[in-house]
Amino acid sequence: MYICICNAVTDRHIEAAVSEGALTVEDLQRQLSLGSQCGSCKDCAKACLKEIHQQNRALAVAAPCFI
C-alpha cells in the first residue's frame, strides 16, 4: 500500500527501512524522503511504523533468541 504518494513510498519500503534500523518517522524521512513534499503522509507513516514495531516485538516474544 502506498503511504507517501509524492515519493512512491509503500509499506514494504517502510518495513525494509525498519529492518535496516529506522526507528522514527524522522529516520524514514532521511532514508526514504517520506514526507518531504506535501507532508500529508506523516500520520499514516507513523501508524505504519508503530504497527511494524508491534509486530516485531510480538515475534521477539514468541520466538526468543538464546545466545
Short mmCIF file of the C-alpha atoms (twelve columns), coordinates in Angstrom:
data_MODEL
# 
_entry.id   MODEL 
# 
loop_
_atom_site.group_PDB 
_atom_site.id 
_atom_site.type_symbol 
_atom_site.label_atom_id 
_atom_site.label_alt_id 
_atom_site.label_comp_id 
_atom_site.label_asym_id 
_atom_site.label_seq_id 
_atom_site.Cartn_x 
_atom_site.Cartn_y 
_atom_site.Cartn_z 
_atom_site.pdbx_PDB_model_num 
ATOM 1  C CA . MET A 1  0.000  0.000   0.000  1 
ATOM 2  C CA . TYR A 2  1.261  3.473   -0.818 1 
ATOM 3  C CA . ILE A 3  1.995  5.554   2.260  1 
ATOM 4  C CA . CYS A 4  3.634  8.540   0.534  1 
ATOM 5  C CA . ILE A 5  2.217  9.154   -2.934 1 
ATOM 6  C CA . CYS A 6  4.563  12.084  -3.649 1 
ATOM 7  C CA . ASN A 7  7.669  9.897   -3.305 1 
ATOM 8  C CA . ALA A 8  6.125  6.491   -4.124 1 
ATOM 9  C CA . VAL A 9  6.902  5.048   -0.671 1 
ATOM 10 C CA . THR A 10 4.990  1.895   0.224  1 
ATOM 11 C CA . ASP A 11 4.533  -0.021  3.450  1 
ATOM 12 C CA . ARG A 12 7.086  -2.512  2.134  1 
ATOM 13 C CA . HIS A 13 9.652  0.260   1.773  1 
ATOM 14 C CA . ILE A 14 8.973  1.213   5.387  1 
ATOM 15 C CA . GLU A 15 9.340  -2.423  6.502  1 
ATOM 16 C CA . ALA A 16 12.695 -2.598  4.714  1 
ATOM 17 C CA . ALA A 17 13.828 0.666   6.299  1 
ATOM 18 C CA . VAL A 18 12.873 -0.646  9.745  1 
ATOM 19 C CA . SER A 19 14.856 -3.817  9.122  1 
ATOM 20 C CA . GLU A 20 17.798 -1.541  8.279  1 
ATOM 21 C CA . GLY A 21 17.419 0.331   11.571 1 
ATOM 22 C CA . ALA A 22 14.763 3.029   11.126 1 
ATOM 23 C CA . LEU A 23 13.015 3.728   14.427 1 
ATOM 24 C CA . THR A 24 11.209 7.015   13.867 1 
ATOM 25 C CA . VAL A 25 9.374  8.954   11.165 1 
ATOM 26 C CA . GLU A 26 12.435 11.197  11.016 1 
ATOM 27 C CA . ASP A 27 14.535 8.141   10.174 1 
ATOM 28 C CA . LEU A 28 12.083 7.310   7.384  1 
ATOM 29 C CA . GLN A 29 12.342 10.886  6.110  1 
ATOM 30 C CA . ARG A 30 16.141 10.590  5.919  1 
ATOM 31 C CA . GLN A 31 16.150 7.123   4.334  1 
ATOM 32 C CA . LEU A 32 13.118 7.327   2.022  1 
ATOM 33 C CA . SER A 33 12.411 11.065  1.584  1 
ATOM 34 C CA . LEU A 34 8.994  10.297  3.043  1 
ATOM 35 C CA . GLY A 35 7.011  13.454  3.787  1 
ATOM 36 C CA . SER A 36 9.430  15.771  2.036  1 
ATOM 37 C CA . GLN A 37 6.833  17.140  -0.389 1 
ATOM 38 C CA . CYS A 38 3.331  17.792  0.972  1 
ATOM 39 C CA . GLY A 39 3.774  16.047  4.337  1 
ATOM 40 C CA . SER A 40 0.247  14.621  4.476  1 
ATOM 41 C CA . CYS A 41 1.625  11.078  4.770  1 
ATOM 42 C CA . LYS A 42 3.405  11.560  8.098  1 
ATOM 43 C CA . ASP A 43 0.488  10.421  10.287 1 
ATOM 44 C CA . CYS A 44 -0.056 7.308   8.178  1 
ATOM 45 C CA . ALA A 45 3.680  6.597   8.189  1 
ATOM 46 C CA . LYS A 46 3.754  6.933   11.965 1 
ATOM 47 C CA . ALA A 47 0.876  4.446   12.305 1 
ATOM 48 C CA . CYS A 48 2.582  2.041   9.879  1 
ATOM 49 C CA . LEU A 49 5.854  2.337   11.789 1 
ATOM 50 C CA . LYS A 50 4.071  1.669   15.093 1 
ATOM 51 C CA . GLU A 51 2.372  -1.427  13.658 1 
ATOM 52 C CA . ILE A 52 5.663  -2.809  12.325 1 
ATOM 53 C CA . HIS A 53 7.376  -2.262  15.686 1 
ATOM 54 C CA . GLN A 54 4.493  -4.001  17.486 1 
ATOM 55 C CA . GLN A 55 4.710  -6.963  15.108 1 
ATOM 56 C CA . ASN A 56 8.463  -7.177  15.645 1 
ATOM 57 C CA . ARG A 57 8.020  -7.122  19.429 1 
ATOM 58 C CA . ALA A 58 5.373  -9.862  19.216 1 
ATOM 59 C CA . LEU A 59 7.721  -12.000 17.136 1 
ATOM 60 C CA . ALA A 60 10.558 -11.436 19.599 1 
ATOM 61 C CA . VAL A 61 8.360  -12.564 22.494 1 
ATOM 62 C CA . ALA A 62 7.040  -15.586 20.577 1 
ATOM 63 C CA . ALA A 63 10.497 -16.737 19.465 1 
ATOM 64 C CA . PRO A 64 13.150 -15.566 21.917 1 
ATOM 65 C CA . CYS A 65 16.754 -15.920 20.892 1 
ATOM 66 C CA . PHE A 66 19.014 -17.706 23.324 1 
ATOM 67 C CA . ILE A 67 22.677 -16.934 22.875 1 
# 
